[in-house]
Amino acid sequence: MPPFDRVSETTDTDTSARTRSRLDERFLATIIGETPLDRVEGQELRQVVMAALEQLTEDELRVAELRFQRKKSPGQVASQLSIDKEEVNAREKRALDKLRGPISEYLEP
């Protein structure tokens, strides 16, 4: 099974009834080069991103998925998840903070 699955098209807000969604491969394919070294580095980056995504709560992952994978506005996400727009912003910020740490550590020389 590939390290990245296609994101499901369901809009179910019951996180206990659905499996964790993951960002699909297109996310990383845009920044990974074509040489063998690029592919090896790309696989390492995939592992770092996957590990960082595992650190997100279900709520943070859902907001990140809707905001960045599905390109929804904060208002659309708030409406879909039946929460305040401020809560969407807070979850998004927590998710990005959790993702930035490991990714920036990987990218530092």
MIDOSE-1310 file (N, C-alpha, C; in nm, 2 decimals, decimal comma, always signed):
residues 109
mppf	+0,09/-0,12/+0,00/+0,00/+0,00/+0,00/+0,09/+0,12/+0,00; +0,06/+0,22/-0,09/+0,14/+0,34/-0,09/+0,13/+0,42/+0,04; +0,23/+0,50/+0,07/+0,23/+0,58/+0,19/+0,12/+0,69/+0,20; +0,07/+0,72/+0,08/-0,03/+0,82/+0,07/-0,15/+0,76/+0,00
drvs	-0,27/+0,78/+0,06/-0,39/+0,74/+0,00/-0,47/+0,86/-0,05; -0,55/+0,83/-0,15/-0,64/+0,94/-0,20/-0,73/+0,98/-0,09; -0,76/+1,10/-0,08/-0,85/+1,16/+0,02/-0,99/+1,12/-0,01; -1,06/+1,06/+0,08/-1,20/+1,02/+0,05/-1,29/+1,14/+0,02
ettd	-1,39/+1,12/-0,05/-1,48/+1,23/-0,09/-1,60/+1,25/+0,00; -1,60/+1,17/+0,11/-1,71/+1,18/+0,20/-1,70/+1,31/+0,28; -1,82/+1,36/+0,32/-1,82/+1,48/+0,40/-1,87/+1,45/+0,54; -1,86/+1,33/+0,58/-1,91/+1,29/+0,71/-1,83/+1,36/+0,82
tdts	-1,89/+1,42/+0,91/-1,82/+1,49/+1,02/-1,80/+1,40/+1,14; -1,85/+1,28/+1,14/-1,84/+1,19/+1,25/-1,70/+1,12/+1,24; -1,60/+1,17/+1,31/-1,46/+1,12/+1,29/-1,45/+0,98/+1,35; -1,53/+0,94/+1,44/-1,52/+0,80/+1,49/-1,56/+0,70/+1,39
artr	-1,65/+0,74/+1,30/-1,70/+0,64/+1,20/-1,61/+0,64/+1,07; -1,51/+0,72/+1,06/-1,43/+0,72/+0,94/-1,29/+0,70/+0,97; -1,21/+0,65/+0,88/-1,07/+0,63/+0,90/-1,00/+0,76/+0,87; -0,87/+0,77/+0,93/-0,79/+0,89/+0,91/-0,77/+0,91/+0,76
srld	-0,79/+1,03/+0,71/-0,76/+1,07/+0,57/-0,62/+1,11/+0,57; -0,56/+1,10/+0,46/-0,42/+1,14/+0,44/-0,41/+1,23/+0,32; -0,32/+1,32/+0,32/-0,30/+1,40/+0,20/-0,26/+1,31/+0,08; -0,31/+1,33/-0,03/-0,27/+1,24/-0,14/-0,14/+1,28/-0,20
erfl	-0,09/+1,19/-0,29/+0,05/+1,20/-0,34/+0,07/+1,32/-0,42; -0,03/+1,39/-0,48/-0,01/+1,51/-0,56/+0,05/+1,62/-0,47; +0,03/+1,62/-0,34/+0,08/+1,72/-0,25/+0,24/+1,73/-0,26; +0,30/+1,61/-0,25/+0,45/+1,60/-0,25/+0,50/+1,59/-0,39
atii	+0,43/+1,54/-0,49/+0,48/+1,53/-0,62/+0,52/+1,66/-0,69; +0,46/+1,77/-0,64/+0,48/+1,90/-0,70/+0,62/+1,95/-0,65; +0,68/+1,90/-0,54/+0,80/+1,95/-0,50/+0,92/+1,85/-0,51; +0,90/+1,73/-0,56/+1,00/+1,63/-0,57/+1,05/+1,63/-0,71
getp	+1,18/+1,62/-0,73/+1,24/+1,62/-0,86/+1,24/+1,49/-0,92; +1,32/+1,48/-1,03/+1,32/+1,36/-1,12/+1,44/+1,27/-1,11; +1,55/+1,32/-1,05/+1,67/+1,24/-1,05/+1,66/+1,13/-0,94; +1,75/+1,02/-0,94/+1,74/+0,92/-0,84/+1,76/+0,98/-0,70
ldrv	+1,85/+1,08/-0,69/+1,88/+1,14/-0,56/+1,75/+1,21/-0,51; +1,69/+1,28/-0,60/+1,56/+1,35/-0,57/+1,46/+1,25/-0,52; +1,45/+1,14/-0,59/+1,35/+1,04/-0,54/+1,38/+0,98/-0,41; +1,50/+0,96/-0,37/+1,54/+0,91/-0,24/+1,51/+1,02/-0,14
egqe	+1,54/+1,15/-0,17/+1,51/+1,26/-0,07/+1,36/+1,27/-0,06; +1,29/+1,25/-0,17/+1,15/+1,26/-0,17/+1,08/+1,16/-0,08; +1,14/+1,04/-0,09/+1,09/+0,93/+0,00/+1,11/+0,96/+0,15; +1,23/+1,02/+0,18/+1,25/+1,06/+0,32/+1,16/+1,17/+0,36
lrqv	+1,13/+1,27/+0,27/+1,04/+1,38/+0,30/+0,90/+1,32/+0,32; +0,86/+1,22/+0,24/+0,73/+1,16/+0,26/+0,72/+1,10/+0,40; +0,82/+1,03/+0,44/+0,82/+0,97/+0,58/+0,81/+1,08/+0,69; +0,88/+1,19/+0,67/+0,87/+1,30/+0,76/+0,73/+1,36/+0,77
vmaa	+0,67/+1,38/+0,65/+0,54/+1,43/+0,65/+0,44/+1,34/+0,71; +0,45/+1,21/+0,68/+0,36/+1,11/+0,73/+0,37/+1,11/+0,88; +0,49/+1,11/+0,94/+0,51/+1,11/+1,08/+0,45/+1,23/+1,14; +0,47/+1,35/+1,08/+0,41/+1,47/+1,13/+0,26/+1,47/+1,12
leql	+0,20/+1,41/+1,02/+0,05/+1,40/+1,01/+0,00/+1,31/+1,12; +0,07/+1,21/+1,15/+0,02/+1,12/+1,26/+0,01/+1,19/+1,40; +0,08/+1,30/+1,41/+0,08/+1,38/+1,54/-0,04/+1,47/+1,55; -0,11/+1,49/+1,44/-0,23/+1,57/+1,44/-0,35/+1,50/+1,50
tede	-0,43/+1,57/+1,57/-0,56/+1,51/+1,62/-0,65/+1,50/+1,50; -0,76/+1,42/+1,52/-0,86/+1,40/+1,41/-0,92/+1,54/+1,37; -0,94/+1,63/+1,47/-1,00/+1,76/+1,43/-0,90/+1,84/+1,35; -0,78/+1,84/+1,40/-0,68/+1,92/+1,32/-0,66/+1,87/+1,18
lrva	-0,65/+1,73/+1,17/-0,63/+1,67/+1,04/-0,75/+1,71/+0,95; -0,87/+1,70/+1,00/-0,99/+1,73/+0,92/-0,99/+1,87/+0,87; -0,95/+1,97/+0,96/-0,95/+2,11/+0,92/-0,84/+2,13/+0,81; -0,72/+2,07/+0,83/-0,61/+2,08/+0,74/-0,65/+2,02/+0,60
elrf	-0,72/+1,91/+0,61/-0,76/+1,84/+0,48/-0,86/+1,93/+0,41; -0,96/+1,99/+0,48/-1,06/+2,07/+0,41/-0,99/+2,20/+0,36; -0,91/+2,26/+0,44/-0,85/+2,39/+0,40/-0,75/+2,38/+0,29; -0,66/+2,28/+0,29/-0,55/+2,27/+0,20/-0,57/+2,17/+0,09
qrkk	-0,63/+2,06/+0,12/-0,65/+1,96/+0,01/-0,78/+1,99/-0,07; -0,88/+2,03/-0,01/-1,01/+2,06/-0,08/-1,03/+2,21/-0,11; -0,93/+2,29/-0,06/-0,93/+2,44/-0,09/-1,06/+2,51/-0,04; -1,11/+2,47/+0,08/-1,23/+2,54/+0,14/-1,18/+2,66/+0,22
spgq	-1,27/+2,76/+0,22/-1,24/+2,88/+0,30/-1,27/+2,85/+0,45; -1,21/+2,93/+0,54/-1,24/+2,90/+0,68/-1,39/+2,90/+0,71; -1,47/+2,99/+0,64/-1,61/+2,99/+0,66/-1,68/+2,87/+0,62; -1,64/+2,81/+0,50/-1,69/+2,69/+0,45/-1,66/+2,57/+0,54
vasq	-1,54/+2,57/+0,60/-1,50/+2,46/+0,69/-1,58/+2,47/+0,82; -1,60/+2,59/+0,87/-1,67/+2,61/+0,99/-1,82/+2,56/+0,97; -1,88/+2,60/+0,86/-2,01/+2,56/+0,83/-2,02/+2,40/+0,82; -1,93/+2,34/+0,75/-1,93/+2,20/+0,73/-1,91/+2,12/+0,86
lsid	-1,82/+2,17/+0,94/-1,80/+2,10/+1,07/-1,88/+2,15/+1,19; -1,97/+2,25/+1,16/-2,06/+2,31/+1,26/-1,98/+2,36/+1,38; -1,88/+2,44/+1,35/-1,80/+2,50/+1,46/-1,78/+2,65/+1,42; -1,73/+2,73/+1,52/-1,70/+2,87/+1,49/-1,58/+2,88/+1,40
keev	-1,58/+2,99/+1,32/-1,47/+3,03/+1,23/-1,34/+3,04/+1,31; -1,35/+3,10/+1,44/-1,24/+3,11/+1,52/-1,18/+2,98/+1,56; -1,26/+2,88/+1,58/-1,22/+2,75/+1,62/-1,15/+2,68/+1,50; -1,20/+2,71/+1,38/-1,13/+2,66/+1,26/-0,99/+2,72/+1,25
nare	-0,98/+2,85/+1,27/-0,85/+2,92/+1,27/-0,75/+2,86/+1,37; -0,81/+2,83/+1,49/-0,72/+2,78/+1,60/-0,67/+2,64/+1,57; -0,76/+2,55/+1,51/-0,72/+2,42/+1,48/-0,62/+2,42/+1,36; -0,64/+2,51/+1,27/-0,55/+2,52/+1,15/-0,41/+2,56/+1,20
kral	-0,41/+2,66/+1,29/-0,28/+2,71/+1,35/-0,21/+2,60/+1,42; -0,28/+2,52/+1,51/-0,22/+2,41/+1,58/-0,16/+2,31/+1,48; -0,24/+2,27/+1,38/-0,20/+2,17/+1,28/-0,07/+2,22/+1,21; -0,07/+2,34/+1,16/+0,05/+2,40/+1,09/+0,17/+2,40/+1,18
dklr	+0,15/+2,44/+1,31/+0,26/+2,44/+1,40/+0,32/+2,30/+1,42; +0,23/+2,20/+1,43/+0,28/+2,06/+1,45/+0,35/+2,01/+1,32; +0,31/+2,06/+1,21/+0,37/+2,01/+1,08/+0,50/+2,08/+1,05; +0,51/+2,21/+1,09/+0,63/+2,29/+1,05/+0,75/+2,24/+1,12
gpis	+0,74/+2,20/+1,25/+0,86/+2,16/+1,33/+0,94/+2,05/+1,26; +0,88/+1,93/+1,24/+0,95/+1,82/+1,18/+1,00/+1,85/+1,03; +0,91/+1,92/+0,96/+0,95/+1,95/+0,82/+1,06/+2,05/+0,81; +1,06/+2,15/+0,90/+1,17/+2,24/+0,89/+1,30/+2,18/+0,95
eyle	+1,29/+2,09/+1,04/+1,41/+2,02/+1,09/+1,47/+1,93/+0,98; +1,39/+1,87/+0,90/+1,43/+1,79/+0,78/+1,50/+1,88/+0,68; +1,45/+1,99/+0,65/+1,50/+2,08/+0,55/+1,62/+2,16/+0,59; +1,65/+2,17/+0,72/+1,77/+2,24/+0,76/+1,89/+2,17/+0,72
p	+2,00/+2,24/+0,67/+2,12/+2,17/+0,63/+2,20/+2,12/+0,74
